[in-house]
């Protein structure tokens, strides 16, 4: 349940997804890609994801760990389902 608690926090899944999808990112670039995230929330989510060992700070920015990549790969089918759901809801 701890995994679902972490990923259910506001922006946690989005931050992990963006880092895994885009590669290593600095704070400013990550903030720009997440668009509506506040700097305070982004900072906290980065701390949370680092504590969970899903991401790490590298010379190039925040990057996924092997465990973070595994979580991301498990989330990919949910992304496909979300797209299908959005299409089904269209008028």
LINGISUL-V991381 format. One line per field, one symbol per residue. phi: phi as a letter, one per 30 degrees, with the letter a starting at -180 (. if undefined). burial: 1 if it has 24 or more other ideal C-beta (glycine too) atoms within 12 Angstrom, else 0. Layout:
phi: ???
burial: ???
This chain:
phi: .ddddddddeidddddeddddcjebdedddddddhcddedddedddddddddicbbdbdckdbddedddddedddeddddddddddddddd
burial: 0000011000111111111110001000011011001000010011011101011000000111100100110010000000000000000
